Amino acid sequence: MMRRYVCFAVLTLLAAFLAPSTADAQVTSPAGWAAAAPNNYRVVPNVTYHVAGGQELKLDVYARRDVTTPQPTVFFMHGGFWAAGSKEASLLSIVPWLEMGWNVVNVEYRLARVAQAPAAVEDCMCALRFMTAPAQVQAYNIDVTRIVTTGESAGGHLALTTAMIPEDARLDRECAGAALPKVAAVVNWYGVTDVADVVDGPHKANSAAQWMGSRTDWREVSARLSPLTYVRAGGPPVLTVQGDADTTVPYEHGVRLHAALTKVGVANQLLTIPGGRHGGFTTAQRINAFETIRAFLKKNGVL
């Protein structure tokens, strides 16, 4: 209960600085939205969505309480090169989605010190399957036709893989069940699109290498977990937000994904943040990004 109270206190405080931009917010001022938030949302923390390797995997649900109809729902995955980070540390990143009136599912996954690749990818697919089962759809008013996956850095990668990897890749076998729903769109914040590049390529990161471990087939596994591998006609629309001075996950990752999706006719957009590095964008840049997100989702029939 204390965690729930603290989380909502932070949300309410930050909401005072966010101007509502859609009718779903149902208020006319930032202070109004902040005051209404506790009435409009219920928070269900630490829901177990899967057990893997003896570990209970959790997610937090922020669900509209003031509606009875199915609502658009965003799945958020935190960053940290699959080796660090937590859903709690990413709390403030989900606030703009709440302000837009969306349900939010904030997902944790196994980190490299607990389970190496492909565990994180498998976990996020299991979270999607769990939350789109009939019981959860009814309990939280989830519109399975308007699901968006999003995340930052490694979370961007997981947002892409959760939406793009087909079931015949067998990366959901630990939680096999009903067919996974088609994700309506992806909002990728500077995510990894070529895993081999950051595991042991020109832009190697120690944390990424830790996720892959000492396996000899790392190139094959990297390809199997790279969003670029799964670009195909009919895939979900993808909006990528990335700074052109990003050297942690090189800007070329976003450029290559944009080019590949365009080539096969998948709706997509690359929002370049001039001079932007690996996150840490200015307030104006983040506001512009969310304005672009809203326009992209509306254009592609999600809003």
C-alpha positions as CSV (number, residue, x, y, z in Angstrom):
1,M,0.0,0.0,0.0
2,M,2.8,2.4,0.8
3,R,4.4,1.8,-2.7
4,R,1.0,2.5,-4.3
5,Y,0.6,5.8,-2.3
6,V,4.1,7.0,-3.1
7,C,3.8,6.2,-6.8
8,F,0.5,8.1,-7.0
9,A,1.9,11.0,-5.1
10,V,4.7,11.3,-7.6
11,L,2.2,11.1,-10.5
12,T,0.0,13.7,-9.1
13,L,2.9,16.1,-8.5
14,L,4.3,15.7,-11.9
15,A,0.8,16.0,-13.5
16,A,0.6,19.5,-12.3
17,F,3.1,20.5,-14.9
18,L,1.5,18.6,-17.8
19,A,-1.2,20.4,-19.9
20,P,-4.0,18.1,-21.0
21,S,-4.2,17.8,-24.7
22,T,-7.1,15.5,-25.4
23,A,-10.7,15.3,-24.5
24,D,-10.0,12.1,-22.6
25,A,-8.3,14.1,-19.9
26,Q,-11.7,15.6,-19.1
27,V,-10.3,18.7,-17.4
28,T,-9.3,22.2,-18.6
29,S,-6.1,22.9,-16.6
30,P,-3.0,21.0,-15.4
31,A,-4.1,21.5,-11.8
32,G,-7.5,20.0,-12.7
33,W,-6.0,16.9,-14.2
34,A,-3.8,16.5,-11.2
35,A,-6.7,16.7,-8.9
36,A,-8.8,14.4,-11.0
37,A,-6.2,11.7,-11.5
38,P,-6.9,9.7,-8.4
39,N,-10.6,9.5,-9.4
40,N,-9.8,8.6,-13.0
41,Y,-7.2,5.9,-12.4
42,R,-6.7,2.9,-10.2
43,V,-3.2,1.5,-9.7
44,V,-2.7,-2.2,-9.4
45,P,1.0,-2.8,-8.6
46,N,3.1,-6.0,-8.8
47,V,0.7,-8.3,-10.7
48,T,2.4,-11.6,-11.3
49,Y,2.2,-12.3,-15.1
50,H,4.6,-15.2,-15.3
51,V,6.9,-17.4,-13.3
52,A,10.2,-18.2,-15.0
53,G,13.3,-19.8,-13.4
54,G,11.6,-19.7,-10.0
55,Q,11.2,-15.9,-10.3
56,E,7.8,-14.2,-10.2
57,L,7.7,-11.6,-13.0
58,K,5.6,-8.5,-12.2
59,L,3.8,-5.7,-13.9
60,D,2.0,-2.6,-12.7
61,V,-1.4,-1.7,-14.2
62,Y,-2.7,1.9,-14.4
63,A,-6.3,1.5,-15.5
64,R,-9.0,4.0,-16.1
65,R,-11.7,3.7,-13.4
66,D,-14.0,6.3,-14.8
67,V,-15.0,4.2,-17.9
68,T,-16.6,0.9,-18.7
69,T,-15.7,0.6,-22.3
70,P,-12.5,-0.9,-23.8
71,Q,-9.6,1.6,-23.6
72,P,-6.4,2.0,-25.6
73,T,-3.5,0.5,-23.6
74,V,0.2,1.1,-23.8
75,F,2.8,-1.5,-22.7
76,F,6.0,0.2,-21.4
77,M,9.3,-1.6,-21.1
78,H,12.2,0.1,-19.3
79,G,15.8,0.5,-20.6
80,G,19.2,-0.5,-19.3
81,F,20.7,-2.7,-22.0
82,W,18.8,-5.7,-20.7
83,A,21.1,-5.7,-17.6
84,A,19.9,-2.8,-15.4
85,G,16.8,-0.6,-14.7
86,S,13.4,-1.3,-13.2
87,K,9.8,-0.6,-13.9
88,E,9.7,1.7,-10.8
89,A,12.6,3.8,-12.0
90,S,10.7,4.5,-15.3
91,L,7.5,5.7,-13.6
92,L,7.7,9.3,-14.8
93,S,8.1,8.1,-18.4
94,I,4.5,6.8,-18.4
95,V,2.9,10.0,-17.1
96,P,2.2,11.5,-20.5
97,W,0.2,8.4,-21.5
98,L,-1.9,8.7,-18.4
99,E,-2.5,12.4,-19.2
100,M,-3.7,11.3,-22.6
101,G,-6.2,9.0,-20.9
102,W,-4.6,5.7,-21.7
103,N,-4.4,2.5,-19.7
104,V,-0.7,1.8,-18.9
105,V,1.0,-1.6,-18.3
106,N,4.5,-1.1,-16.9
107,V,6.4,-4.3,-17.4
108,E,9.4,-5.8,-15.6
109,Y,11.5,-8.5,-17.1
110,R,14.4,-10.7,-16.2
111,L,17.8,-8.9,-16.4
112,A,21.0,-10.4,-17.5
113,R,22.3,-11.3,-14.0
114,V,19.2,-13.5,-13.6
115,A,18.7,-14.9,-17.1
116,Q,20.6,-14.1,-20.3
117,A,19.1,-13.7,-23.8
118,P,16.5,-14.3,-25.0
119,A,14.8,-14.2,-21.6
120,A,13.8,-10.5,-21.7
121,V,12.2,-10.9,-25.1
122,E,10.3,-13.9,-24.0
123,D,9.1,-12.2,-20.8
124,C,7.6,-9.2,-22.6
125,M,5.8,-11.4,-25.0
126,C,4.4,-13.3,-22.0
127,A,3.3,-10.1,-20.4
128,L,1.4,-9.2,-23.6
129,R,-0.3,-12.6,-23.7
130,F,-1.2,-12.4,-20.0
131,M,-2.7,-9.0,-20.2
132,T,-4.8,-9.7,-23.3
133,A,-6.3,-12.9,-21.9
134,P,-10.1,-12.5,-21.4
135,A,-9.9,-12.2,-17.6
136,Q,-7.5,-9.2,-17.7
137,V,-9.2,-7.6,-20.7
138,Q,-12.5,-7.5,-18.8
139,A,-10.9,-6.5,-15.4
140,Y,-9.0,-3.6,-16.9
141,N,-11.1,-2.6,-19.9
142,I,-8.3,-3.3,-22.4
143,D,-9.0,-2.7,-26.1
144,V,-7.0,-5.4,-27.7
145,T,-7.3,-3.6,-31.1
146,R,-5.6,-0.5,-29.7
147,I,-2.4,-1.8,-28.0
148,V,0.8,0.2,-28.3
149,T,4.2,-1.0,-27.2
150,T,6.8,1.5,-26.2
151,G,10.1,1.8,-24.3
152,E,13.4,3.5,-24.1
153,S,16.8,2.1,-25.3
154,A,16.6,-1.7,-24.5
155,G,13.0,-1.0,-23.7
156,G,12.6,0.4,-27.3
157,H,14.1,-2.9,-28.6
158,L,11.7,-4.9,-26.5
159,A,8.7,-2.8,-27.7
160,L,9.8,-3.6,-31.2
161,T,10.3,-7.3,-30.7
162,T,7.1,-7.7,-28.7
163,A,5.2,-6.2,-31.7
164,M,7.2,-7.6,-34.6
165,I,8.3,-11.2,-33.7
166,P,5.8,-13.7,-35.1
167,E,4.6,-16.6,-33.0
168,D,6.3,-19.1,-35.3
169,A,9.6,-17.8,-34.0
170,R,8.7,-19.8,-30.8
171,L,9.9,-17.1,-28.4
172,D,6.7,-17.3,-26.5
173,R,6.8,-21.0,-25.7
174,E,7.2,-20.6,-22.0
175,C,3.7,-19.1,-21.8
176,A,2.1,-20.7,-24.8
177,G,-1.6,-20.0,-25.1
178,A,-4.1,-18.2,-27.2
179,A,-2.8,-16.4,-30.2
180,L,-1.1,-13.1,-29.4
181,P,-3.0,-10.0,-30.5
182,K,-1.7,-7.8,-33.3
183,V,0.0,-4.8,-31.8
184,A,-1.6,-1.6,-33.3
185,A,1.6,0.5,-33.2
186,V,5.1,0.8,-31.7
187,V,6.7,4.0,-30.3
188,N,10.4,3.2,-30.2
189,W,12.6,5.6,-28.2
190,Y,16.1,5.1,-29.4
191,G,15.9,1.3,-29.2
192,V,18.4,-1.2,-30.4
193,T,17.5,-2.6,-33.8
194,D,20.7,-4.6,-34.6
195,V,21.6,-6.6,-31.5
196,A,24.9,-7.9,-32.8
197,D,26.2,-4.3,-33.2
198,V,26.0,-3.6,-29.4
199,V,26.9,-7.1,-28.3
200,D,30.3,-7.4,-30.0
201,G,30.2,-5.0,-32.9
202,P,31.5,-1.5,-33.6
203,H,29.3,-0.1,-30.8
204,K,29.8,-2.8,-28.2
205,A,28.3,-2.2,-24.8
206,N,29.5,-4.3,-21.8
207,S,25.9,-4.6,-20.5
208,A,24.7,-5.9,-23.8
209,A,27.5,-8.4,-24.0
210,Q,26.6,-9.5,-20.5
211,W,23.0,-10.2,-21.7
212,M,24.3,-12.5,-24.4
213,G,26.9,-14.2,-22.2
214,S,29.7,-16.4,-23.5
215,R,27.6,-18.5,-25.8
216,T,29.3,-19.4,-29.1
217,D,26.2,-18.9,-31.2
218,W,25.8,-15.3,-30.2
219,R,25.6,-14.1,-33.8
220,E,22.7,-16.3,-34.6
221,V,20.9,-15.4,-31.3
222,S,21.5,-11.7,-31.9
223,A,19.9,-12.0,-35.4
224,R,17.0,-13.9,-33.9
225,L,16.4,-11.1,-31.4
226,S,17.0,-8.1,-33.8
227,P,14.0,-6.1,-34.9
228,L,15.6,-5.7,-38.4
229,T,15.2,-9.4,-38.9
230,Y,11.5,-9.2,-38.6
231,V,10.7,-6.3,-41.0
232,R,8.0,-7.5,-43.3
233,A,5.0,-6.2,-45.1
234,G,1.9,-5.9,-42.9
235,G,3.9,-5.2,-39.8
236,P,2.7,-2.7,-37.2
237,P,3.3,1.1,-37.7
238,V,6.5,2.2,-36.0
239,L,7.4,5.7,-34.8
240,T,11.1,6.0,-33.8
241,V,12.3,8.9,-31.7
242,Q,16.1,9.3,-31.7
243,G,18.8,11.9,-31.4
244,D,21.2,12.3,-34.3
245,A,24.1,12.5,-31.8
246,D,23.3,9.3,-30.0
247,T,26.4,7.2,-29.7
248,T,25.1,4.7,-27.1
249,V,22.6,3.2,-29.5
250,P,23.8,4.8,-32.7
251,Y,21.4,7.0,-34.7
252,E,22.0,4.7,-37.6
253,H,19.9,2.0,-35.8
254,G,16.9,4.2,-36.2
255,V,17.8,5.2,-39.7
256,R,18.2,1.6,-40.9
257,L,14.9,0.5,-39.3
258,H,13.2,3.5,-41.0
259,A,14.6,2.6,-44.4
260,A,13.8,-1.1,-44.1
261,L,10.2,-0.5,-43.0
262,T,9.7,2.1,-45.8
263,K,11.0,-0.4,-48.4
264,V,8.3,-3.0,-47.5
265,G,5.6,-0.4,-47.2
266,V,5.1,-0.4,-43.4
267,A,3.8,2.9,-42.1
268,N,6.6,4.4,-40.1
269,Q,8.3,7.7,-39.1
270,L,11.7,8.7,-37.8
271,L,11.6,11.7,-35.6
272,T,15.1,13.0,-35.4
273,I,16.1,15.1,-32.3
274,P,18.8,17.5,-33.6
275,G,21.8,17.2,-31.4
276,G,20.0,14.7,-29.2
277,R,22.0,12.1,-27.5
278,H,20.8,8.9,-25.7
279,G,17.7,10.5,-24.1
280,G,18.1,13.5,-21.9
281,F,16.1,15.5,-24.4
282,T,15.0,19.1,-23.5
283,T,11.5,19.8,-22.3
284,A,10.6,21.3,-25.7
285,Q,12.0,18.3,-27.5
286,R,10.0,15.9,-25.4
287,I,6.8,17.9,-25.8
288,N,7.4,17.8,-29.6
289,A,7.9,14.1,-29.4
290,F,4.6,13.5,-27.7
291,E,2.8,15.8,-30.0
292,T,4.3,13.7,-32.9
293,I,3.3,10.5,-31.1
294,R,-0.3,11.7,-30.9
295,A,-0.4,12.7,-34.5
296,F,1.2,9.4,-35.6
297,L,-1.3,7.3,-33.6
298,K,-4.2,9.3,-35.0
299,K,-3.0,9.0,-38.5
300,N,-2.7,5.2,-38.1
301,G,-6.1,4.8,-36.6
302,V,-5.1,4.1,-33.0
303,L,-6.5,7.3,-31.5
